[in-house]
Amino acid sequence: MAQITIRQLPDEVHRALKTQARAQGKSAEALARSLLRRGLFPADRLRPGDLLQSIWKDANLDGVSFERDHSDIDAASFE
């Protein structure tokens, strides 16, 4: 996993982080990871699979079939 250093973090932010972490029984580092994760990846974000599902949800594909290609695959050559 990657590591980062956050420089010039205001003292009040550091104090609040430590206070909240202590109240939750976590380390400040664990709380910071959790806050970053939730901030960057909110639970209600649109995910690629959800987007694809929304595009095709009203499509009527009953009776539609796709023929599968069973031909041999040529191996890649790196020479």
N, CA, C and O atoms as a DFTB+ gen file, in Angstrom:
316 C
 N C O
     1  1       0.833      -1.188       0.000
     2  2       0.000       0.000       0.000
     3  2       0.870       1.242       0.000
     4  3       1.987       1.242       0.518
     5  1       0.349       2.272      -0.577
     6  2       1.072       3.540      -0.646
     7  2       1.002       4.273       0.690
     8  3       0.129       4.021       1.520
     9  1       1.933       5.168       0.863
    10  2       1.957       6.021       2.050
    11  2       2.063       7.464       1.597
    12  3       2.679       7.761       0.574
    13  1       1.456       8.362       2.368
    14  2       1.582       9.782       2.069
    15  2       1.918      10.533       3.347
    16  3       1.640      10.065       4.451
    17  1       2.512      11.686       3.183
    18  2       2.762      12.601       4.283
    19  2       2.006      13.880       3.969
    20  3       2.127      14.432       2.875
    21  1       1.232      14.344       4.928
    22  2       0.487      15.586       4.734
    23  2       1.204      16.677       5.514
    24  3       1.240      16.660       6.744
    25  1       1.764      17.609       4.794
    26  2       2.498      18.705       5.418
    27  2       1.574      19.901       5.641
    28  3       0.551      20.056       4.974
    29  1       1.959      20.719       6.578
    30  2       1.263      21.970       6.887
    31  2      -0.203      21.741       7.235
    32  3      -1.073      22.517       6.840
    33  1      -0.466      20.677       7.975
    34  2      -1.807      20.400       8.468
    35  2      -2.069      21.354       9.629
    36  3      -1.304      21.362      10.593
    37  1      -3.118      22.149       9.563
    38  2      -3.384      23.091      10.650
    39  2      -3.533      22.366      11.993
    40  3      -4.086      21.269      12.063
    41  1      -3.031      22.995      13.045
    42  2      -3.086      22.386      14.379
    43  2      -4.506      22.020      14.775
    44  3      -4.725      20.965      15.371
    45  1      -5.481      22.872      14.456
    46  2      -6.864      22.593      14.843
    47  2      -7.392      21.344      14.138
    48  3      -8.175      20.593      14.720
    49  1      -6.977      21.115      12.903
    50  2      -7.393      19.912      12.168
    51  2      -6.759      18.684      12.810
    52  3      -7.421      17.661      12.986
    53  1      -5.492      18.781      13.156
    54  2      -4.793      17.666      13.798
    55  2      -5.434      17.341      15.144
    56  3      -5.651      16.172      15.465
    57  1      -5.737      18.372      15.932
    58  2      -6.382      18.151      17.234
    59  2      -7.749      17.498      17.056
    60  3      -8.089      16.558      17.776
    61  1      -8.534      17.991      16.099
    62  2      -9.865      17.426      15.866
    63  2      -9.769      15.972      15.417
    64  3     -10.568      15.135      15.837
    65  1      -8.805      15.677      14.576
    66  2      -8.606      14.308      14.104
    67  2      -8.280      13.388      15.272
    68  3      -8.856      12.308      15.400
    69  1      -7.355      13.818      16.120
    70  2      -6.963      12.998      17.268
    71  2      -8.119      12.841      18.256
    72  3      -8.313      11.765      18.821
    73  1      -8.880      13.906      18.461
    74  2     -10.011      13.856      19.391
    75  2     -11.086      12.895      18.886
    76  3     -11.586      12.062      19.642
    77  1     -11.435      13.014      17.612
    78  2     -12.453      12.124      17.048
    79  2     -11.977      10.679      17.025
    80  3     -12.750       9.761      17.303
    81  1     -10.718      10.479      16.697
    82  2     -10.169       9.120      16.665
    83  2     -10.235       8.497      18.052
    84  3     -10.648       7.347      18.201
    85  1      -9.833       9.247      19.056
    86  2      -9.861       8.743      20.431
    87  2     -11.292       8.388      20.832
    88  3     -11.520       7.356      21.463
    89  1     -12.257       9.237      20.469
    90  2     -13.660       8.995      20.807
    91  2     -14.197       7.736      20.133
    92  3     -15.094       7.079      20.661
    93  1     -13.650       7.403      18.969
    94  2     -14.098       6.217      18.231
    95  2     -13.249       4.987      18.526
    96  3     -13.501       3.910      17.984
    97  1     -12.245       5.145      19.384
    98  2     -11.369       4.023      19.710
    99  2     -10.454       3.636      18.564
   100  3     -10.069       2.474      18.432
   101  1     -10.108       4.610      17.737
   102  2      -9.233       4.365      16.588
   103  2      -7.974       5.206      16.725
   104  3      -7.903       6.127      17.539
   105  1      -6.992       4.872      15.917
   106  2      -5.817       5.735      15.819
   107  2      -6.162       6.890      14.880
   108  3      -7.074       6.786      14.060
   109  1      -5.429       7.980      15.008
   110  2      -5.640       9.115      14.110
   111  2      -5.385       8.693      12.667
   112  3      -6.073       9.146      11.753
   113  1      -4.412       7.839      12.468
   114  2      -4.089       7.360      11.119
   115  2      -5.241       6.551      10.530
   116  3      -5.591       6.723       9.362
   117  1      -5.834       5.663      11.340
   118  2      -6.957       4.852      10.861
   119  2      -8.156       5.736      10.527
   120  3      -8.839       5.513       9.527
   121  1      -8.406       6.733      11.363
   122  2      -9.519       7.638      11.089
   123  2      -9.252       8.452       9.827
   124  3     -10.162       8.658       9.025
   125  1      -8.034       8.911       9.643
   126  2      -7.687       9.676       8.439
   127  2      -7.903       8.825       7.190
   128  3      -8.424       9.322       6.191
   129  1      -7.509       7.545       7.232
   130  2      -7.739       6.650       6.086
   131  2      -9.229       6.517       5.800
   132  3      -9.660       6.570       4.648
   133  1     -10.006       6.345       6.860
   134  2     -11.446       6.193       6.704
   135  2     -12.078       7.456       6.119
   136  3     -12.930       7.372       5.235
   137  1     -11.664       8.620       6.610
   138  2     -12.203       9.880       6.103
   139  2     -11.840      10.092       4.635
   140  3     -12.672      10.542       3.848
   141  1     -10.616       9.772       4.270
   142  2     -10.201       9.895       2.870
   143  2     -11.009       8.961       1.976
   144  3     -11.488       9.359       0.915
   145  1     -11.154       7.712       2.420
   146  2     -11.895       6.722       1.627
   147  2     -13.340       7.177       1.419
   148  3     -13.846       7.151       0.297
   149  1     -14.002       7.594       2.502
   150  2     -15.401       8.024       2.388
   151  2     -15.537       9.299       1.569
   152  3     -16.514       9.469       0.839
   153  1     -14.567      10.193       1.685
   154  2     -14.617      11.435       0.916
   155  2     -14.398      11.216      -0.567
   156  3     -15.021      11.876      -1.399
   157  1     -13.515      10.294      -0.895
   158  2     -13.197      10.035      -2.297
   159  2     -14.162       9.062      -2.958
   160  3     -14.390       9.129      -4.166
   161  1     -14.726       8.160      -2.165
   162  2     -15.628       7.140      -2.699
   163  2     -16.917       7.105      -1.889
   164  3     -17.146       6.152      -1.144
   165  1     -17.765       8.126      -2.018
   166  2     -19.005       8.146      -1.239
   167  2     -19.898       6.957      -1.594
   168  3     -19.872       6.458      -2.719
   169  1     -20.678       6.518      -0.625
   170  2     -21.527       5.337      -0.817
   171  2     -22.537       5.532      -1.944
   172  3     -22.937       4.561      -2.587
   173  1     -22.953       6.771      -2.190
   174  2     -23.980       7.008      -3.202
   175  2     -23.409       7.368      -4.573
   176  3     -24.133       7.870      -5.432
   177  1     -22.115       7.114      -4.782
   178  2     -21.513       7.457      -6.070
   179  2     -22.010       6.504      -7.160
   180  3     -22.374       5.361      -6.883
   181  1     -22.018       6.982      -8.373
   182  2     -22.416       6.159      -9.508
   183  2     -21.241       5.282      -9.913
   184  3     -20.171       5.783     -10.259
   185  1     -21.441       3.995      -9.870
   186  2     -20.391       3.048     -10.226
   187  2     -20.595       2.585     -11.665
   188  3     -21.716       2.619     -12.172
   189  1     -19.516       2.152     -12.332
   190  2     -19.648       1.749     -13.743
   191  2     -20.722       0.686     -13.978
   192  3     -21.473       0.774     -14.949
   193  1     -20.799      -0.300     -13.113
   194  2     -21.807      -1.346     -13.280
   195  2     -23.225      -0.806     -13.152
   196  3     -24.127      -1.224     -13.876
   197  1     -23.413       0.134     -12.216
   198  2     -24.729       0.756     -12.054
   199  2     -25.103       1.556     -13.300
   200  3     -26.257       1.550     -13.728
   201  1     -24.122       2.239     -13.872
   202  2     -24.368       3.015     -15.090
   203  2     -24.780       2.095     -16.240
   204  3     -25.746       2.380     -16.948
   205  1     -24.053       0.999     -16.425
   206  2     -24.407       0.052     -17.491
   207  2     -25.790      -0.537     -17.264
   208  3     -26.573      -0.684     -18.203
   209  1     -26.087      -0.872     -16.017
   210  2     -27.393      -1.441     -15.710
   211  2     -28.497      -0.439     -16.024
   212  3     -29.543      -0.815     -16.553
   213  1     -28.273       0.832     -15.702
   214  2     -29.301       1.844     -15.961
   215  2     -29.527       2.043     -17.460
   216  3     -30.643       2.341     -17.886
   217  1     -28.485       1.882     -18.247
   218  2     -28.617       2.030     -19.699
   219  2     -29.478       0.908     -20.279
   220  3     -30.304       1.151     -21.159
   221  1     -29.290      -0.308     -19.791
   222  2     -29.945      -1.478     -20.379
   223  2     -31.175      -1.953     -19.619
   224  3     -31.787      -2.942     -20.024
   225  1     -31.563      -1.287     -18.528
   226  2     -32.646      -1.808     -17.684
   227  2     -33.983      -1.939     -18.413
   228  3     -34.764      -2.838     -18.103
   229  1     -34.254      -1.066     -19.364
   230  2     -35.530      -1.121     -20.074
   231  2     -35.448      -1.855     -21.410
   232  3     -36.429      -1.908     -22.153
   233  1     -34.304      -2.410     -21.711
   234  2     -34.143      -3.131     -22.979
   235  2     -34.853      -4.479     -22.887
   236  3     -34.712      -5.199     -21.899
   237  1     -35.599      -4.803     -23.901
   238  2     -36.279      -6.091     -23.946
   239  2     -35.416      -7.039     -24.773
   240  3     -35.421      -6.984     -26.002
   241  1     -34.687      -7.893     -24.098
   242  2     -33.784      -8.817     -24.787
   243  2     -34.302     -10.250     -24.766
   244  3     -33.547     -11.188     -25.022
   245  1     -35.592     -10.423     -24.461
   246  2     -36.169     -11.767     -24.479
   247  2     -36.062     -12.343     -25.883
   248  3     -36.428     -11.687     -26.858
   249  1     -35.574     -13.538     -25.984
   250  2     -35.452     -14.204     -27.268
   251  2     -34.218     -13.812     -28.058
   252  3     -33.981     -14.356     -29.137
   253  1     -33.442     -12.898     -27.555
   254  2     -32.218     -12.492     -28.250
   255  2     -31.101     -13.438     -27.837
   256  3     -30.887     -13.679     -26.649
   257  1     -30.403     -13.965     -28.809
   258  2     -29.269     -14.841     -28.489
   259  2     -28.073     -14.406     -29.323
   260  3     -28.212     -13.841     -30.408
   261  1     -26.929     -14.680     -28.796
   262  2     -25.688     -14.324     -29.470
   263  2     -24.911     -15.595     -29.736
   264  3     -24.699     -16.407     -28.834
   265  1     -24.491     -15.764     -30.975
   266  2     -23.726     -16.946     -31.332
   267  2     -22.317     -16.809     -30.782
   268  3     -21.666     -15.777     -30.941
   269  1     -21.865     -17.856     -30.141
   270  2     -20.536     -17.839     -29.545
   271  2     -19.504     -18.332     -30.550
   272  3     -19.740     -19.290     -31.287
   273  1     -18.368     -17.666     -30.566
   274  2     -17.270     -18.045     -31.454
   275  2     -16.416     -19.088     -30.736
   276  3     -15.776     -18.781     -29.730
   277  1     -16.403     -20.314     -31.247
   278  2     -15.646     -21.399     -30.623
   279  2     -14.325     -21.668     -31.340
   280  3     -13.692     -22.694     -31.093
   281  1     -13.904     -20.778     -32.211
   282  2     -12.661     -21.009     -32.952
   283  2     -11.458     -20.919     -32.014
   284  3     -11.507     -20.289     -30.958
   285  1     -10.376     -21.575     -32.444
   286  2      -9.154     -21.577     -31.641
   287  2      -8.577     -20.172     -31.537
   288  3      -8.766     -19.324     -32.409
   289  1      -7.879     -19.963     -30.454
   290  2      -7.238     -18.667     -30.218
   291  2      -5.752     -18.816     -30.495
   292  3      -5.125     -19.766     -30.028
   293  1      -5.190     -17.892     -31.246
   294  2      -3.746     -17.902     -31.492
   295  2      -3.040     -17.281     -30.296
   296  3      -3.391     -16.193     -29.842
   297  1      -2.043     -17.991     -29.799
   298  2      -1.275     -17.479     -28.670
   299  2      -0.457     -16.268     -29.097
   300  3      -0.031     -16.168     -30.247
   301  1      -0.245     -15.365     -28.173
   302  2       0.562     -14.177     -28.457
   303  2       2.024     -14.573     -28.617
   304  3       2.519     -15.471     -27.936
   305  1       2.687     -13.900     -29.509
   306  2       4.115     -14.139     -29.716
   307  2       4.861     -12.856     -29.390
   308  3       4.535     -11.787     -29.907
   309  1       5.862     -12.969     -28.532
   310  2       6.610     -11.793     -28.108
   311  2       8.027     -11.790     -28.654
   312  3       8.910     -11.141     -28.094
   313  1       8.242     -12.493     -29.715
   314  2       9.589     -12.558     -30.291
   315  2       9.720     -11.673     -31.492
   316  3      10.790     -11.609     -32.097
